């Protein structure tokens, strides 16, 4: 039969403390990385929405300019 050594040594306590500390640091770094990635994605989404809005405004301005040109042409024909 195998007998386990149940004595708690300073080396075991140091090992446990180091493991807990390293796990805490790893979790903190992962959380920071996730936060930075989230911010980067939000910036990209905002940029794409801005570009889409700008394209829509440009399209609407083009349509309005075409309508104005048509109205000018109709007015010229009536004179």
N, CA, C and O atoms as a CHARMM CRD file, in Angstrom:
* protein
*
  316
    1    1 UNK  N      0.83900  -1.17200   0.00000 PROA 1      0.00000
    2    1 UNK  CA     0.00000   0.00000   0.00000 PROA 1      0.00000
    3    1 UNK  C      0.88700   1.24000   0.00000 PROA 1      0.00000
    4    1 UNK  O      1.92900   1.26800   0.65500 PROA 1      0.00000
    5    2 UNK  N      0.46400   2.27000  -0.74500 PROA 2      0.00000
    6    2 UNK  CA     1.25000   3.49600  -0.85700 PROA 2      0.00000
    7    2 UNK  C      0.78400   4.47900   0.20700 PROA 2      0.00000
    8    2 UNK  O     -0.40900   4.73900   0.36500 PROA 2      0.00000
    9    3 UNK  N      1.75600   5.01300   0.92700 PROA 3      0.00000
   10    3 UNK  CA     1.40900   5.99200   1.95500 PROA 3      0.00000
   11    3 UNK  C      1.73300   7.37600   1.41700 PROA 3      0.00000
   12    3 UNK  O      2.85200   7.62400   0.96900 PROA 3      0.00000
   13    4 UNK  N      0.73600   8.29700   1.45800 PROA 4      0.00000
   14    4 UNK  CA     0.92100   9.66900   0.98500 PROA 4      0.00000
   15    4 UNK  C      1.54600  10.51400   2.06700 PROA 4      0.00000
   16    4 UNK  O      1.25000  10.35100   3.25000 PROA 4      0.00000
   17    5 UNK  N      2.40700  11.41100   1.65800 PROA 5      0.00000
   18    5 UNK  CA     3.03200  12.34600   2.57800 PROA 5      0.00000
   19    5 UNK  C      2.06400  13.52600   2.73600 PROA 5      0.00000
   20    5 UNK  O      1.85100  14.29100   1.79600 PROA 5      0.00000
   21    6 UNK  N      1.49500  13.66300   3.90400 PROA 6      0.00000
   22    6 UNK  CA     0.50000  14.71500   4.13500 PROA 6      0.00000
   23    6 UNK  C      1.09200  15.93600   4.81300 PROA 6      0.00000
   24    6 UNK  O      0.36000  16.83200   5.23300 PROA 6      0.00000
   25    7 UNK  N      2.37700  15.97700   4.91800 PROA 7      0.00000
   26    7 UNK  CA     3.02800  17.14600   5.52600 PROA 7      0.00000
   27    7 UNK  C      2.97100  18.33200   4.56800 PROA 7      0.00000
   28    7 UNK  O      3.18200  18.17800   3.36500 PROA 7      0.00000
   29    8 UNK  N      2.68600  19.50200   5.10200 PROA 8      0.00000
   30    8 UNK  CA     2.66600  20.72400   4.31800 PROA 8      0.00000
   31    8 UNK  C      4.02700  21.38400   4.47100 PROA 8      0.00000
   32    8 UNK  O      4.45300  21.71700   5.57700 PROA 8      0.00000
   33    9 UNK  N      4.68900  21.56600   3.35700 PROA 9      0.00000
   34    9 UNK  CA     6.01000  22.18200   3.41400 PROA 9      0.00000
   35    9 UNK  C      5.94800  23.59600   2.84600 PROA 9      0.00000
   36    9 UNK  O      4.98100  23.97800   2.18700 PROA 9      0.00000
   37   10 UNK  N      6.97700  24.34600   3.11100 PROA 10     0.00000
   38   10 UNK  CA     7.04700  25.72500   2.61700 PROA 10     0.00000
   39   10 UNK  C      7.11000  25.71800   1.10000 PROA 10     0.00000
   40   10 UNK  O      6.55700  26.61000   0.45800 PROA 10     0.00000
   41   11 UNK  N      7.76800  24.73700   0.52100 PROA 11     0.00000
   42   11 UNK  CA     7.85200  24.66000  -0.93800 PROA 11     0.00000
   43   11 UNK  C      6.46700  24.47700  -1.55600 PROA 11     0.00000
   44   11 UNK  O      6.15500  25.08400  -2.58100 PROA 11     0.00000
   45   12 UNK  N      5.63600  23.63600  -0.92800 PROA 12     0.00000
   46   12 UNK  CA     4.27400  23.43900  -1.43600 PROA 12     0.00000
   47   12 UNK  C      3.45600  24.73400  -1.34700 PROA 12     0.00000
   48   12 UNK  O      2.71100  25.07000  -2.26800 PROA 12     0.00000
   49   13 UNK  N      3.60000  25.44200  -0.25100 PROA 13     0.00000
   50   13 UNK  CA     2.85900  26.69500  -0.07000 PROA 13     0.00000
   51   13 UNK  C      3.32000  27.72200  -1.10600 PROA 13     0.00000
   52   13 UNK  O      2.49600  28.41500  -1.70200 PROA 13     0.00000
   53   14 UNK  N      4.62100  27.82000  -1.32000 PROA 14     0.00000
   54   14 UNK  CA     5.15800  28.75600  -2.31800 PROA 14     0.00000
   55   14 UNK  C      4.65400  28.38800  -3.71100 PROA 14     0.00000
   56   14 UNK  O      4.28300  29.26400  -4.49200 PROA 14     0.00000
   57   15 UNK  N      4.64200  27.10300  -4.01900 PROA 15     0.00000
   58   15 UNK  CA     4.15700  26.64900  -5.32500 PROA 15     0.00000
   59   15 UNK  C      2.69800  27.03600  -5.53300 PROA 15     0.00000
   60   15 UNK  O      2.33200  27.52500  -6.60200 PROA 15     0.00000
   61   16 UNK  N      1.87200  26.82300  -4.53200 PROA 16     0.00000
   62   16 UNK  CA     0.45000  27.16300  -4.63400 PROA 16     0.00000
   63   16 UNK  C      0.27100  28.67200  -4.80500 PROA 16     0.00000
   64   16 UNK  O     -0.53300  29.11900  -5.62300 PROA 16     0.00000
   65   17 UNK  N      1.02200  29.44900  -4.03500 PROA 17     0.00000
   66   17 UNK  CA     0.92200  30.91300  -4.14100 PROA 17     0.00000
   67   17 UNK  C      1.35300  31.38200  -5.52800 PROA 17     0.00000
   68   17 UNK  O      0.70800  32.25000  -6.11600 PROA 17     0.00000
   69   18 UNK  N      2.43100  30.81700  -6.05100 PROA 18     0.00000
   70   18 UNK  CA     2.90700  31.19400  -7.38800 PROA 18     0.00000
   71   18 UNK  C      1.88100  30.81100  -8.44700 PROA 18     0.00000
   72   18 UNK  O      1.63200  31.58700  -9.36900 PROA 18     0.00000
   73   19 UNK  N      1.28700  29.64100  -8.33300 PROA 19     0.00000
   74   19 UNK  CA     0.26200  29.22700  -9.28900 PROA 19     0.00000
   75   19 UNK  C     -0.95300  30.15800  -9.25700 PROA 19     0.00000
   76   19 UNK  O     -1.46300  30.55200 -10.30600 PROA 19     0.00000
   77   20 UNK  N     -1.40800  30.50200  -8.07200 PROA 20     0.00000
   78   20 UNK  CA    -2.55600  31.41100  -7.94600 PROA 20     0.00000
   79   20 UNK  C     -2.20900  32.78700  -8.51800 PROA 20     0.00000
   80   20 UNK  O     -3.02100  33.39700  -9.21400 PROA 20     0.00000
   81   21 UNK  N     -1.00400  33.26900  -8.22300 PROA 21     0.00000
   82   21 UNK  CA    -0.57600  34.56700  -8.75500 PROA 21     0.00000
   83   21 UNK  C     -0.49300  34.56800 -10.26800 PROA 21     0.00000
   84   21 UNK  O     -0.93300  35.51500 -10.91900 PROA 21     0.00000
   85   22 UNK  N      0.06900  33.51400 -10.82600 PROA 22     0.00000
   86   22 UNK  CA     0.19500  33.45900 -12.28800 PROA 22     0.00000
   87   22 UNK  C     -1.16600  33.32300 -12.96700 PROA 22     0.00000
   88   22 UNK  O     -1.38200  33.88600 -14.04100 PROA 22     0.00000
   89   23 UNK  N     -2.08600  32.58000 -12.34800 PROA 23     0.00000
   90   23 UNK  CA    -3.43800  32.47800 -12.90500 PROA 23     0.00000
   91   23 UNK  C     -4.14500  33.82600 -12.86500 PROA 23     0.00000
   92   23 UNK  O     -4.85300  34.19100 -13.80400 PROA 23     0.00000
   93   24 UNK  N     -3.95000  34.56100 -11.77700 PROA 24     0.00000
   94   24 UNK  CA    -4.55700  35.87900 -11.65700 PROA 24     0.00000
   95   24 UNK  C     -4.01200  36.82900 -12.70700 PROA 24     0.00000
   96   24 UNK  O     -4.77400  37.56400 -13.33500 PROA 24     0.00000
   97   25 UNK  N     -2.70500  36.81900 -12.90200 PROA 25     0.00000
   98   25 UNK  CA    -2.09700  37.67000 -13.92600 PROA 25     0.00000
   99   25 UNK  C     -2.57500  37.29200 -15.32500 PROA 25     0.00000
  100   25 UNK  O     -2.88800  38.16000 -16.14100 PROA 25     0.00000
  101   26 UNK  N     -2.62800  36.00200 -15.59000 PROA 26     0.00000
  102   26 UNK  CA    -3.08000  35.54700 -16.91000 PROA 26     0.00000
  103   26 UNK  C     -4.51100  35.99100 -17.16800 PROA 26     0.00000
  104   26 UNK  O     -4.82300  36.44800 -18.26800 PROA 26     0.00000
  105   27 UNK  N     -5.37700  35.87000 -16.18800 PROA 27     0.00000
  106   27 UNK  CA    -6.76600  36.29800 -16.34200 PROA 27     0.00000
  107   27 UNK  C     -6.83800  37.80500 -16.57600 PROA 27     0.00000
  108   27 UNK  O     -7.61700  38.27000 -17.40800 PROA 27     0.00000
  109   28 UNK  N     -6.03200  38.56200 -15.84700 PROA 28     0.00000
  110   28 UNK  CA    -6.01800  40.01700 -16.02500 PROA 28     0.00000
  111   28 UNK  C     -5.57200  40.41200 -17.41600 PROA 28     0.00000
  112   28 UNK  O     -6.16000  41.30500 -18.02700 PROA 28     0.00000
  113   29 UNK  N     -4.52200  39.75000 -17.93300 PROA 29     0.00000
  114   29 UNK  CA    -4.05600  40.05800 -19.28300 PROA 29     0.00000
  115   29 UNK  C     -5.08400  39.66800 -20.33000 PROA 29     0.00000
  116   29 UNK  O     -5.27200  40.39000 -21.30900 PROA 29     0.00000
  117   30 UNK  N     -5.75100  38.54000 -20.14300 PROA 30     0.00000
  118   30 UNK  CA    -6.79200  38.13200 -21.09000 PROA 30     0.00000
  119   30 UNK  C     -7.92600  39.13800 -21.09800 PROA 30     0.00000
  120   30 UNK  O     -8.43700  39.49000 -22.16100 PROA 30     0.00000
  121   31 UNK  N     -8.32200  39.59900 -19.93500 PROA 31     0.00000
  122   31 UNK  CA    -9.40900  40.57400 -19.84800 PROA 31     0.00000
  123   31 UNK  C     -9.01000  41.87600 -20.53100 PROA 31     0.00000
  124   31 UNK  O     -9.83000  42.48900 -21.21500 PROA 31     0.00000
  125   32 UNK  N     -7.77200  42.30300 -20.35700 PROA 32     0.00000
  126   32 UNK  CA    -7.28800  43.52600 -21.00500 PROA 32     0.00000
  127   32 UNK  C     -7.26600  43.34700 -22.52400 PROA 32     0.00000
  128   32 UNK  O     -7.64100  44.26000 -23.26000 PROA 32     0.00000
  129   33 UNK  N     -6.82900  42.17900 -22.99600 PROA 33     0.00000
  130   33 UNK  CA    -6.80800  41.91600 -24.43400 PROA 33     0.00000
  131   33 UNK  C     -8.21700  41.93000 -25.00800 PROA 33     0.00000
  132   33 UNK  O     -8.44200  42.49800 -26.07700 PROA 33     0.00000
  133   34 UNK  N     -9.15700  41.32200 -24.32200 PROA 34     0.00000
  134   34 UNK  CA   -10.54300  41.30000 -24.78600 PROA 34     0.00000
  135   34 UNK  C    -11.10900  42.72100 -24.83900 PROA 34     0.00000
  136   34 UNK  O    -11.82600  43.07100 -25.77700 PROA 34     0.00000
  137   35 UNK  N    -10.79000  43.52500 -23.84600 PROA 35     0.00000
  138   35 UNK  CA   -11.27000  44.91000 -23.83100 PROA 35     0.00000
  139   35 UNK  C    -10.68700  45.69800 -24.99400 PROA 35     0.00000
  140   35 UNK  O    -11.40700  46.45700 -25.64300 PROA 35     0.00000
  141   36 UNK  N     -9.41000  45.53300 -25.26700 PROA 36     0.00000
  142   36 UNK  CA    -8.79800  46.27500 -26.37300 PROA 36     0.00000
  143   36 UNK  C     -9.34800  45.80800 -27.71400 PROA 36     0.00000
  144   36 UNK  O     -9.55900  46.63000 -28.60700 PROA 36     0.00000
  145   37 UNK  N     -9.58300  44.52700 -27.87400 PROA 37     0.00000
  146   37 UNK  CA   -10.16600  44.01700 -29.11700 PROA 37     0.00000
  147   37 UNK  C    -11.59200  44.53900 -29.27900 PROA 37     0.00000
  148   37 UNK  O    -12.00000  44.89200 -30.38600 PROA 37     0.00000
  149   38 UNK  N    -12.34500  44.59000 -28.19300 PROA 38     0.00000
  150   38 UNK  CA   -13.70500  45.10600 -28.24900 PROA 38     0.00000
  151   38 UNK  C    -13.71700  46.56600 -28.68300 PROA 38     0.00000
  152   38 UNK  O    -14.53100  46.95900 -29.51800 PROA 38     0.00000
  153   39 UNK  N    -12.81500  47.37300 -28.11800 PROA 39     0.00000
  154   39 UNK  CA   -12.73100  48.78900 -28.50000 PROA 39     0.00000
  155   39 UNK  C    -12.35300  48.93800 -29.97000 PROA 39     0.00000
  156   39 UNK  O    -12.90600  49.78000 -30.67700 PROA 39     0.00000
  157   40 UNK  N    -11.41200  48.12100 -30.42200 PROA 40     0.00000
  158   40 UNK  CA   -10.98200  48.19000 -31.81800 PROA 40     0.00000
  159   40 UNK  C    -12.13600  47.84100 -32.76100 PROA 40     0.00000
  160   40 UNK  O    -12.32100  48.49500 -33.78700 PROA 40     0.00000
  161   41 UNK  N    -12.90800  46.81500 -32.41500 PROA 41     0.00000
  162   41 UNK  CA   -14.05100  46.43700 -33.23900 PROA 41     0.00000
  163   41 UNK  C    -15.10800  47.53200 -33.24800 PROA 41     0.00000
  164   41 UNK  O    -15.70400  47.79900 -34.29200 PROA 41     0.00000
  165   42 UNK  N    -15.35300  48.17100 -32.10500 PROA 42     0.00000
  166   42 UNK  CA   -16.32900  49.25500 -32.05300 PROA 42     0.00000
  167   42 UNK  C    -15.88500  50.41300 -32.93800 PROA 42     0.00000
  168   42 UNK  O    -16.71300  51.02800 -33.61000 PROA 42     0.00000
  169   43 UNK  N    -14.59200  50.71800 -32.94800 PROA 43     0.00000
  170   43 UNK  CA   -14.09100  51.78400 -33.81300 PROA 43     0.00000
  171   43 UNK  C    -14.26700  51.43700 -35.28600 PROA 43     0.00000
  172   43 UNK  O    -14.63600  52.28900 -36.09500 PROA 43     0.00000
  173   44 UNK  N    -13.99900  50.17500 -35.62900 PROA 44     0.00000
  174   44 UNK  CA   -14.16700  49.75800 -37.01900 PROA 44     0.00000
  175   44 UNK  C    -15.63000  49.82800 -37.43200 PROA 44     0.00000
  176   44 UNK  O    -15.94200  50.25300 -38.54400 PROA 44     0.00000
  177   45 UNK  N    -16.52600  49.41600 -36.54900 PROA 45     0.00000
  178   45 UNK  CA   -17.95600  49.46600 -36.84800 PROA 45     0.00000
  179   45 UNK  C    -18.40500  50.90900 -37.01900 PROA 45     0.00000
  180   45 UNK  O    -19.14500  51.22400 -37.95100 PROA 45     0.00000
  181   46 UNK  N    -17.96000  51.79100 -36.12100 PROA 46     0.00000
  182   46 UNK  CA   -18.31800  53.20400 -36.23600 PROA 46     0.00000
  183   46 UNK  C    -17.80300  53.78600 -37.54700 PROA 46     0.00000
  184   46 UNK  O    -18.50100  54.56100 -38.20100 PROA 46     0.00000
  185   47 UNK  N    -16.58100  53.41500 -37.93300 PROA 47     0.00000
  186   47 UNK  CA   -16.00300  53.92200 -39.18000 PROA 47     0.00000
  187   47 UNK  C    -16.81800  53.43700 -40.37700 PROA 47     0.00000
  188   47 UNK  O    -17.08400  54.20900 -41.29700 PROA 47     0.00000
  189   48 UNK  N    -17.21000  52.17800 -40.37200 PROA 48     0.00000
  190   48 UNK  CA   -18.00000  51.63800 -41.48900 PROA 48     0.00000
  191   48 UNK  C    -19.37500  52.29100 -41.54900 PROA 48     0.00000
  192   48 UNK  O    -19.87400  52.57900 -42.63700 PROA 48     0.00000
  193   49 UNK  N    -19.99000  52.52600 -40.39900 PROA 49     0.00000
  194   49 UNK  CA   -21.28600  53.19800 -40.39100 PROA 49     0.00000
  195   49 UNK  C    -21.15100  54.61800 -40.91700 PROA 49     0.00000
  196   49 UNK  O    -22.00900  55.09500 -41.66000 PROA 49     0.00000
  197   50 UNK  N    -20.07400  55.29200 -40.53100 PROA 50     0.00000
  198   50 UNK  CA   -19.84000  56.65400 -41.00300 PROA 50     0.00000
  199   50 UNK  C    -19.65800  56.66100 -42.51700 PROA 50     0.00000
  200   50 UNK  O    -20.22100  57.50800 -43.21200 PROA 50     0.00000
  201   51 UNK  N    -18.86700  55.71000 -43.02700 PROA 51     0.00000
  202   51 UNK  CA   -18.65400  55.63000 -44.46700 PROA 51     0.00000
  203   51 UNK  C    -19.95600  55.31700 -45.19500 PROA 51     0.00000
  204   51 UNK  O    -20.21900  55.87900 -46.25800 PROA 51     0.00000
  205   52 UNK  N    -20.77600  54.42400 -44.63400 PROA 52     0.00000
  206   52 UNK  CA   -22.06000  54.09800 -45.25300 PROA 52     0.00000
  207   52 UNK  C    -22.97100  55.31800 -45.25500 PROA 52     0.00000
  208   52 UNK  O    -23.64000  55.58600 -46.25200 PROA 52     0.00000
  209   53 UNK  N    -23.00600  56.06200 -44.14400 PROA 53     0.00000
  210   53 UNK  CA   -23.82200  57.27500 -44.08700 PROA 53     0.00000
  211   53 UNK  C    -23.32900  58.30600 -45.09600 PROA 53     0.00000
  212   53 UNK  O    -24.13100  58.97000 -45.75200 PROA 53     0.00000
  213   54 UNK  N    -22.01100  58.44000 -45.21800 PROA 54     0.00000
  214   54 UNK  CA   -21.43500  59.40900 -46.15700 PROA 54     0.00000
  215   54 UNK  C    -21.78700  59.01900 -47.59300 PROA 54     0.00000
  216   54 UNK  O    -22.11100  59.88000 -48.41000 PROA 54     0.00000
  217   55 UNK  N    -21.72500  57.71900 -47.90000 PROA 55     0.00000
  218   55 UNK  CA   -22.08200  57.25000 -49.24200 PROA 55     0.00000
  219   55 UNK  C    -23.55600  57.51000 -49.53400 PROA 55     0.00000
  220   55 UNK  O    -23.91300  57.89000 -50.64900 PROA 55     0.00000
  221   56 UNK  N    -24.40800  57.30600 -48.53500 PROA 56     0.00000
  222   56 UNK  CA   -25.82800  57.54800 -48.71600 PROA 56     0.00000
  223   56 UNK  C    -26.09600  59.02300 -48.97500 PROA 56     0.00000
  224   56 UNK  O    -26.88700  59.37100 -49.85200 PROA 56     0.00000
  225   57 UNK  N    -25.43700  59.89000 -48.21200 PROA 57     0.00000
  226   57 UNK  CA   -25.60700  61.33400 -48.40000 PROA 57     0.00000
  227   57 UNK  C    -25.12800  61.73500 -49.79700 PROA 57     0.00000
  228   57 UNK  O    -25.79400  62.50900 -50.48600 PROA 57     0.00000
  229   58 UNK  N    -23.97700  61.21000 -50.21300 PROA 58     0.00000
  230   58 UNK  CA   -23.45600  61.52800 -51.55000 PROA 58     0.00000
  231   58 UNK  C    -24.42400  61.06500 -52.63400 PROA 58     0.00000
  232   58 UNK  O    -24.64300  61.77900 -53.61300 PROA 58     0.00000
  233   59 UNK  N    -24.99900  59.88800 -52.47000 PROA 59     0.00000
  234   59 UNK  CA   -25.96300  59.37800 -53.44800 PROA 59     0.00000
  235   59 UNK  C    -27.19500  60.27800 -53.51000 PROA 59     0.00000
  236   59 UNK  O    -27.66400  60.62800 -54.59300 PROA 59     0.00000
  237   60 UNK  N    -27.71100  60.64700 -52.34400 PROA 60     0.00000
  238   60 UNK  CA   -28.88600  61.51200 -52.31400 PROA 60     0.00000
  239   60 UNK  C    -28.58500  62.87100 -52.94100 PROA 60     0.00000
  240   60 UNK  O    -29.42800  63.42700 -53.64500 PROA 60     0.00000
  241   61 UNK  N    -27.39200  63.41000 -52.69200 PROA 61     0.00000
  242   61 UNK  CA   -27.00700  64.68000 -53.31800 PROA 61     0.00000
  243   61 UNK  C    -26.93200  64.54300 -54.83500 PROA 61     0.00000
  244   61 UNK  O    -27.34200  65.44700 -55.56400 PROA 61     0.00000
  245   62 UNK  N    -26.41500  63.42300 -55.30800 PROA 62     0.00000
  246   62 UNK  CA   -26.36700  63.18900 -56.75600 PROA 62     0.00000
  247   62 UNK  C    -27.77000  63.15600 -57.34800 PROA 62     0.00000
  248   62 UNK  O    -28.01800  63.73700 -58.40500 PROA 62     0.00000
  249   63 UNK  N    -28.68400  62.47400 -56.66600 PROA 63     0.00000
  250   63 UNK  CA   -30.06500  62.39200 -57.14900 PROA 63     0.00000
  251   63 UNK  C    -30.70100  63.78300 -57.15700 PROA 63     0.00000
  252   63 UNK  O    -31.39400  64.14700 -58.10800 PROA 63     0.00000
  253   64 UNK  N    -30.46900  64.54400 -56.11300 PROA 64     0.00000
  254   64 UNK  CA   -31.03100  65.90400 -56.03100 PROA 64     0.00000
  255   64 UNK  C    -30.45900  66.76900 -57.15700 PROA 64     0.00000
  256   64 UNK  O    -31.19400  67.53100 -57.78600 PROA 64     0.00000
  257   65 UNK  N    -29.15800  66.65500 -57.41300 PROA 65     0.00000
  258   65 UNK  CA   -28.54100  67.44300 -58.49600 PROA 65     0.00000
  259   65 UNK  C    -29.13000  67.05000 -59.85400 PROA 65     0.00000
  260   65 UNK  O    -29.34900  67.91200 -60.70500 PROA 65     0.00000
  261   66 UNK  N    -29.38600  65.76600 -60.05900 PROA 66     0.00000
  262   66 UNK  CA   -30.01200  65.32600 -61.30200 PROA 66     0.00000
  263   66 UNK  C    -31.42100  65.90000 -61.42800 PROA 66     0.00000
  264   66 UNK  O    -31.82300  66.33700 -62.50700 PROA 66     0.00000
  265   67 UNK  N    -32.16900  65.89700 -60.32600 PROA 67     0.00000
  266   67 UNK  CA   -33.51600  66.47200 -60.34100 PROA 67     0.00000
  267   67 UNK  C    -33.46700  67.96200 -60.66100 PROA 67     0.00000
  268   67 UNK  O    -34.30300  68.46400 -61.41200 PROA 67     0.00000
  269   68 UNK  N    -32.49700  68.66700 -60.09800 PROA 68     0.00000
  270   68 UNK  CA   -32.35600  70.10500 -60.36100 PROA 68     0.00000
  271   68 UNK  C    -32.02400  70.33700 -61.83300 PROA 68     0.00000
  272   68 UNK  O    -32.55800  71.25000 -62.46300 PROA 68     0.00000
  273   69 UNK  N    -31.13100  69.49500 -62.37600 PROA 69     0.00000
  274   69 UNK  CA   -30.79600  69.62500 -63.79800 PROA 69     0.00000
  275   69 UNK  C    -32.01400  69.38700 -64.67800 PROA 69     0.00000
  276   69 UNK  O    -32.21100  70.08900 -65.66900 PROA 69     0.00000
  277   70 UNK  N    -32.82700  68.40500 -64.32300 PROA 70     0.00000
  278   70 UNK  CA   -34.05100  68.13400 -65.09000 PROA 70     0.00000
  279   70 UNK  C    -35.02100  69.30900 -65.00200 PROA 70     0.00000
  280   70 UNK  O    -35.62900  69.68800 -66.00200 PROA 70     0.00000
  281   71 UNK  N    -35.16700  69.87900 -63.82100 PROA 71     0.00000
  282   71 UNK  CA   -36.05900  71.03500 -63.64300 PROA 71     0.00000
  283   71 UNK  C    -35.54800  72.21900 -64.45900 PROA 71     0.00000
  284   71 UNK  O    -36.34000  72.92400 -65.08600 PROA 71     0.00000
  285   72 UNK  N    -34.23000  72.44700 -64.45900 PROA 72     0.00000
  286   72 UNK  CA   -33.64800  73.52300 -65.26800 PROA 72     0.00000
  287   72 UNK  C    -33.94600  73.31000 -66.74500 PROA 72     0.00000
  288   72 UNK  O    -34.31400  74.24600 -67.45600 PROA 72     0.00000
  289   73 UNK  N    -33.78400  72.07700 -67.19800 PROA 73     0.00000
  290   73 UNK  CA   -34.03800  71.76200 -68.59900 PROA 73     0.00000
  291   73 UNK  C    -35.50800  72.00300 -68.95100 PROA 73     0.00000
  292   73 UNK  O    -35.81300  72.54600 -70.01300 PROA 73     0.00000
  293   74 UNK  N    -36.41000  71.60400 -68.06700 PROA 74     0.00000
  294   74 UNK  CA   -37.85200  71.82300 -68.32000 PROA 74     0.00000
  295   74 UNK  C    -38.14800  73.30600 -68.37400 PROA 74     0.00000
  296   74 UNK  O    -38.91900  73.74500 -69.22800 PROA 74     0.00000
  297   75 UNK  N    -37.56100  74.08600 -67.49000 PROA 75     0.00000
  298   75 UNK  CA   -37.78000  75.54300 -67.47100 PROA 75     0.00000
  299   75 UNK  C    -37.22900  76.18800 -68.74200 PROA 75     0.00000
  300   75 UNK  O    -37.83900  77.10700 -69.28800 PROA 75     0.00000
  301   76 UNK  N    -36.07300  75.70800 -69.21600 PROA 76     0.00000
  302   76 UNK  CA   -35.51300  76.24600 -70.46500 PROA 76     0.00000
  303   76 UNK  C    -36.42700  75.94600 -71.64300 PROA 76     0.00000
  304   76 UNK  O    -36.61000  76.78100 -72.52900 PROA 76     0.00000
  305   77 UNK  N    -36.99800  74.74600 -71.64400 PROA 77     0.00000
  306   77 UNK  CA   -37.87800  74.36000 -72.75700 PROA 77     0.00000
  307   77 UNK  C    -39.16600  75.18500 -72.75200 PROA 77     0.00000
  308   77 UNK  O    -39.72100  75.44800 -73.81800 PROA 77     0.00000
  309   78 UNK  N    -39.65000  75.59700 -71.59000 PROA 78     0.00000
  310   78 UNK  CA   -40.88400  76.37600 -71.49900 PROA 78     0.00000
  311   78 UNK  C    -40.68300  77.82500 -71.92400 PROA 78     0.00000
  312   78 UNK  O    -41.65300  78.48800 -72.29000 PROA 78     0.00000
  313   79 UNK  N    -39.46900  78.33100 -71.88700 PROA 79     0.00000
  314   79 UNK  CA   -39.20300  79.72800 -72.26700 PROA 79     0.00000
  315   79 UNK  C    -39.21900  79.86600 -73.71100 PROA 79     0.00000
  316   79 UNK  O    -39.01700  80.96500 -74.22900 PROA 79     0.00000
